[in-house]
Amino acid sequence: MTPTILVVEDEPAIVELLKVNLADAGYGVKTAVDAEAAQASLKEALPDLVLLDWMLPGQSGLALAKELRGNPRTRELPIIMVTARSEEADRVAGLEAWVDDYVTKPFSPRELKARIKSVLRRRAPEAAQEPLEAGPLRLDPVTQRVTVAGREVPLGPTEFRLLRFMLARPERVHSRAQLLDMVWGDHVYIEERTVDVHIRRLRVALEPFGADTLIETVRGSGYRLAAPR
């Protein structure tokens, strides 16, 4: 599943520049010209990261960032503020709104892509487009391949996303509801037992390679990916 970035920017030339460079880096791109359009997009589905211009028509990007941080649904959403405002007081205001990074215009697309990767690596590692490993188990999000000691594991798309999410957060216990929100999407309404079905399929796929025991059931809580012993 391609990581998605929501670009909230009202200058068409900058939007086109970002769309080309982000697509080239392997990201899906959605755009919004103001805070209202951004909220509508976020209501439909959450992206992996928001690239947010400070000076928007109507509600400012700074006000929108504070609003997103105050909403439980978007509180953990990675946000990078992009702005022409470079004064120290402005940077402090942006960081106090709990944005994850702050980039001033004009910016280098190469630097921006590096900052996006850094924020995703820290806040949403499954979306950072970097290989994830647990002992001999390795998942490469770019080639969409999973291997154990070099042998390829055939996985369906849902099992691949489920494994990627858990590999990015080893030893953390995830409830069925959390997995549904983060792997299937918070606007997909399916029963929690669906998670059990796909966990079972994931274990069956990993079993011939001796890696099925990495997926542990935590009674009364959910599932976790255990560190290799």
C-alpha positions as CSV (number, residue, x, y, z in Angstrom):
1,M,0.0,0.0,0.0
2,T,1.5,3.3,-1.1
3,P,2.0,5.9,1.7
4,T,-0.2,8.9,1.1
5,I,0.7,12.6,1.7
6,L,-1.9,15.3,1.9
7,V,-0.5,18.6,0.5
8,V,-2.4,21.6,1.9
9,E,-1.2,24.5,-0.3
10,D,-3.0,27.2,-2.3
11,E,-0.1,28.1,-4.8
12,P,-0.6,26.0,-7.9
13,A,3.1,26.1,-8.9
14,I,4.2,24.7,-5.6
15,V,1.4,22.1,-5.6
16,E,2.6,20.8,-9.0
17,L,6.3,20.8,-7.8
18,L,5.4,18.8,-4.8
19,K,3.1,16.4,-6.7
20,V,5.9,15.6,-9.2
21,N,8.6,15.1,-6.5
22,L,6.5,13.2,-4.0
23,A,5.2,10.8,-6.7
24,D,8.8,10.3,-7.9
25,A,9.7,9.3,-4.3
26,G,7.0,6.7,-4.2
27,Y,4.2,8.5,-2.4
28,G,0.6,8.9,-3.3
29,V,-0.4,12.6,-3.2
30,K,-3.7,14.2,-2.3
31,T,-4.2,18.0,-2.4
32,A,-6.3,20.6,-0.7
33,V,-6.2,24.4,-1.3
34,D,-7.4,25.5,2.1
35,A,-8.2,24.2,5.6
36,E,-11.9,23.4,4.8
37,A,-10.9,21.2,1.8
38,A,-8.2,19.6,4.0
39,Q,-10.8,18.7,6.7
40,A,-13.1,17.2,4.1
41,S,-10.2,15.1,2.8
42,L,-9.2,14.0,6.3
43,K,-12.8,13.1,7.0
44,E,-12.8,10.7,4.1
45,A,-9.5,9.0,5.0
46,L,-6.4,9.8,6.9
47,P,-3.1,10.1,5.0
48,D,0.2,9.0,6.4
49,L,1.5,12.6,6.6
50,V,0.2,16.2,6.1
51,L,2.4,18.8,4.4
52,L,0.8,22.0,5.5
53,D,1.3,25.6,4.3
54,W,1.0,28.2,7.0
55,M,-0.5,31.0,5.0
56,L,-3.8,29.6,3.6
57,P,-6.9,31.5,2.6
58,G,-9.4,31.6,5.4
59,Q,-8.2,29.5,8.4
60,S,-4.4,29.5,8.7
61,G,-2.3,26.3,8.6
62,L,-1.2,27.0,12.1
63,A,-4.8,27.1,13.4
64,L,-5.5,23.9,11.4
65,A,-2.5,22.1,12.9
66,K,-3.7,23.0,16.5
67,E,-7.2,21.8,15.6
68,L,-5.8,18.5,14.3
69,R,-3.8,18.0,17.5
70,G,-6.9,18.6,19.6
71,N,-8.9,15.9,17.8
72,P,-8.3,12.3,19.0
73,R,-8.7,10.9,15.5
74,T,-5.9,13.1,14.0
75,R,-3.8,13.7,17.2
76,E,-1.0,11.4,16.1
77,L,-1.1,12.4,12.4
78,P,2.5,13.5,11.3
79,I,2.5,17.1,10.2
80,I,5.2,19.1,8.4
81,M,4.7,22.9,8.2
82,V,5.8,24.6,5.0
83,T,6.0,28.4,5.1
84,A,7.8,31.5,3.9
85,R,7.8,32.7,7.5
86,S,11.4,32.1,8.8
87,E,11.5,34.3,11.9
88,E,12.4,32.5,15.1
89,A,9.1,33.4,16.7
90,D,7.3,31.9,13.8
91,R,9.3,28.6,14.1
92,V,8.6,28.5,17.8
93,A,4.8,29.1,17.2
94,G,4.8,26.2,14.6
95,L,6.6,23.8,16.9
96,E,4.3,24.8,19.8
97,A,1.4,23.7,17.6
98,W,3.1,20.3,17.9
99,V,4.0,20.0,14.2
100,D,6.7,17.4,13.6
101,D,8.9,19.6,11.5
102,Y,9.1,23.1,9.9
103,V,10.4,23.8,6.4
104,T,10.8,27.4,5.1
105,K,10.3,28.5,1.5
106,P,12.1,28.4,-0.9
107,F,13.0,24.8,-0.1
108,S,14.9,22.1,-1.8
109,P,12.7,19.2,-2.9
110,R,15.5,16.8,-2.0
111,E,15.7,18.2,1.5
112,L,11.9,18.1,1.9
113,K,11.8,14.5,0.9
114,A,14.6,13.7,3.4
115,R,12.6,15.5,6.1
116,I,9.4,13.6,5.2
117,K,11.3,10.3,5.4
118,S,12.7,11.3,8.8
119,V,9.3,12.2,10.2
120,L,7.7,9.0,8.9
121,R,10.6,6.9,10.2
122,R,10.0,8.4,13.6
123,R,6.2,8.7,13.7
124,A,4.9,6.1,11.2
125,P,7.7,3.7,10.4
126,E,5.5,1.4,8.2
127,A,5.1,4.3,5.8
128,A,8.8,5.3,5.5
129,Q,9.4,3.0,2.5
130,E,12.4,1.3,4.2
131,P,12.9,-2.4,4.8
132,L,11.7,-3.8,8.1
133,E,13.2,-6.8,9.8
134,A,12.8,-9.2,12.7
135,G,15.6,-11.7,12.8
136,P,15.5,-13.6,9.5
137,L,12.1,-12.1,8.6
138,R,12.5,-9.2,6.2
139,L,9.8,-7.0,4.5
140,D,10.7,-4.7,1.6
141,P,7.9,-2.2,1.0
142,V,9.4,-1.0,-2.3
143,T,9.5,-4.4,-4.0
144,Q,6.5,-5.7,-1.9
145,R,8.5,-8.8,-1.0
146,V,8.6,-10.7,2.3
147,T,11.5,-13.2,2.9
148,V,12.7,-15.4,5.7
149,A,16.4,-16.1,5.5
150,G,16.3,-15.1,1.8
151,R,13.3,-17.4,0.9
152,E,10.3,-15.6,-0.4
153,V,7.0,-15.8,1.6
154,P,3.8,-15.6,-0.5
155,L,1.4,-13.2,1.1
156,G,-1.9,-11.6,0.2
157,P,-2.2,-7.8,0.2
158,T,-4.0,-7.6,3.5
159,E,-1.6,-10.0,5.2
160,F,1.3,-7.9,3.8
161,R,-0.1,-4.7,5.3
162,L,-0.8,-6.4,8.6
163,L,2.8,-7.7,8.8
164,R,4.2,-4.4,7.8
165,F,2.3,-2.6,10.5
166,M,3.4,-5.1,13.2
167,L,7.0,-5.2,12.1
168,A,7.2,-1.5,12.4
169,R,6.2,-1.7,16.1
170,P,7.8,-4.9,17.5
171,E,6.7,-6.0,21.0
172,R,3.8,-3.6,21.1
173,V,0.4,-5.1,21.7
174,H,-2.4,-4.0,19.3
175,S,-6.1,-4.5,19.9
176,R,-8.3,-5.8,17.1
177,A,-9.9,-2.3,16.9
178,Q,-6.5,-0.6,16.6
179,L,-5.5,-3.0,13.8
180,L,-8.7,-2.4,11.9
181,D,-8.2,1.3,12.1
182,M,-4.5,1.3,11.2
183,V,-4.4,-1.5,8.6
184,W,-7.9,-1.5,7.1
185,G,-8.6,2.2,7.6
186,D,-10.6,4.1,10.2
187,H,-13.6,4.4,7.8
188,V,-13.9,0.7,7.0
189,Y,-16.7,-0.9,8.9
190,I,-16.1,-4.6,9.3
191,E,-16.2,-6.9,12.3
192,E,-13.3,-7.3,14.6
193,R,-13.1,-11.1,14.0
194,T,-11.9,-10.2,10.5
195,V,-8.6,-9.5,12.1
196,D,-8.4,-13.0,13.5
197,V,-9.0,-14.5,10.1
198,H,-6.1,-12.5,8.6
199,I,-3.8,-13.2,11.5
200,R,-4.5,-16.9,11.0
201,R,-3.7,-16.6,7.3
202,L,-0.5,-14.7,8.1
203,R,0.6,-17.4,10.5
204,V,-0.2,-20.2,7.9
205,A,1.9,-18.4,5.3
206,L,4.8,-18.0,7.8
207,E,4.6,-21.5,9.2
208,P,6.7,-23.3,6.5
209,F,9.5,-20.9,7.2
210,G,9.4,-21.3,11.0
211,A,8.4,-17.6,11.5
212,D,4.7,-18.1,12.5
213,T,5.6,-18.0,16.2
214,L,6.7,-14.3,15.9
215,I,2.9,-13.4,15.7
216,E,1.8,-13.8,19.3
217,T,-1.7,-13.7,20.8
218,V,-2.0,-11.6,24.0
219,R,-5.1,-13.0,25.7
220,G,-7.7,-10.3,26.3
221,S,-5.7,-7.7,24.5
222,G,-4.9,-8.5,20.9
223,Y,-1.7,-9.4,19.0
224,R,1.9,-8.4,18.9
225,L,5.0,-9.2,16.9
226,A,7.5,-10.7,19.2
227,A,11.3,-10.1,19.1
228,P,13.1,-13.2,17.7
229,R,14.5,-15.4,20.4
